[in-house]
Amino acid sequence: MQFAQRLQPLQSNVFADMDRAKAVALANGRHLIDLSLGSSDLPAEAHVIEAIAHSLHDPSTHGYLLFNGTRAFRQAVAHWYEQKFGIRVNPETEVLPLIGSQEGTAHLPLALLNPGDFALLLDPGYPSHAGGVHLASGQIYPMPLLAENGFLPVFADIPTPVLAQSRMMVLSYPHNPTAAIAPLSFFQEAVAFCQEHNIVLVHDFPYVDLVFTENGKESSSIPLPPTPCPLSSSLVPSILQADPDKSVSIEFFTLSKSYNMGGFRIGYAIGNAELIHALRQVKAAVDFNQYRGILNGAIAALTGPQASVTSAVNTFRQRRDTFITALHRIGWHVPTPNATMYIWAKLPSSWSQNSMEFCTQLVKQTGVAASPGAGFGKFGEGYVRFALVHEPSVLETAVERIAEFL
């Protein structure tokens, strides 16, 4: 049986590779502490579950859901966005529901790239960004993220011949896996760069709310923009604050992180109307939308009480502090991240060029699972990512096992 060549680059995936290693550890009787996957262990709020449960008993929600049937959700999204960032959004032309933001980042290259066109991707970066480019038969130009640059790409380093063939750039801040954040000035530079070179600017924005403050102030020295919104605020900028006319930009959101709805697979795209229309055309060829009851739950999340978002941030801040303190106690000194649910740790020198072997042996010998930095790209080698998806006591136990391993 013959398969398409586009499947070849998809043979290896950091999460699938670690899933196999975890299965071996479990088969050998290890008690697993899984810090390899950024799937929140916190529950969705009761009012969200209630909205979904109520929908189950409404037969009108049981059929196919086409675009026009998502209007209430799109209106809730537009209102949420305007309140958070002070940017007006047309829910009819500038919002598109998605089955998680990963669907959008994977499908958009099909709307933008012809075979051989370049996509400019962060390295290290989230694997699905590359997967979508491979499926569209595009080429990837990796933009290195280095600690000395604050894990921000240097646009001036992109070769001119690559720029001539580039059709899209994908950014994502707060960043997975490095947990770096970016100021508004960086996004303004990115918008100007993409406008100059006729490149679509894509921003994957799942960690918009998972930003930590110390004494009411964002804990980084990076300056952040003033927020014009009257009812709520964000400590990190949206790409559309740098491109308020939505000239070249599209942004992807998910309810997986802020609202603990990862398993419900609900997200959306927001931005340039032409880009939204093009992505909608691809989506229409692949699926309808998810169950209307899930959208009703998402509406409840976006329009209802937001105390759970604050609570989740506080929970992950406490876990961050516990894990970092424990690592420092065993002599593994890593910087304290200002955002996301991850710790991006430079490996001890003896493992510095083999993050996959480190993670494979760690889970095999201790049951502690982490994600190898190399799985996120060439420039992720030498690092390991820990996801803070367990209670502090479990994280303490994990570090004790890591200490024994080291």
Secondary structure as UniProt FT lines:
FT   HELIX           5..10
FT   HELIX           14..27
FT   TURN            28..29
FT   STRAND          33..34
FT   HELIX           46..56
FT   HELIX           59..61
FT   HELIX           67..70
FT   HELIX           71..85
FT   TURN            91..93
FT   STRAND          95..98
FT   HELIX           101..112
FT   TURN            115..116
FT   STRAND          118..123
FT   HELIX           127..135
FT   TURN            136..137
FT   STRAND          139..144
FT   HELIX           147..149
FT   TURN            150..151
FT   HELIX           155..157
FT   HELIX           160..164
FT   STRAND          166..171
FT   TURN            176..178
FT   HELIX           184..197
FT   STRAND          200..204
FT   TURN            206..207
FT   STRAND          213..214
FT   TURN            215..216
FT   STRAND          217..218
FT   HELIX           239..242
FT   TURN            244..245
FT   STRAND          249..254
FT   TURN            256..258
FT   HELIX           262..264
FT   STRAND          267..271
FT   HELIX           273..286
FT   HELIX           292..303
FT   HELIX           307..329
FT   TURN            330..331
FT   STRAND          342..346
FT   HELIX           349..351
FT   TURN            352..353
FT   HELIX           355..366
FT   STRAND          368..369
FT   STRAND          371..372
FT   HELIX           373..376
FT   HELIX           378..380
FT   TURN            381..382
FT   STRAND          383..387
FT   HELIX           392..405
//
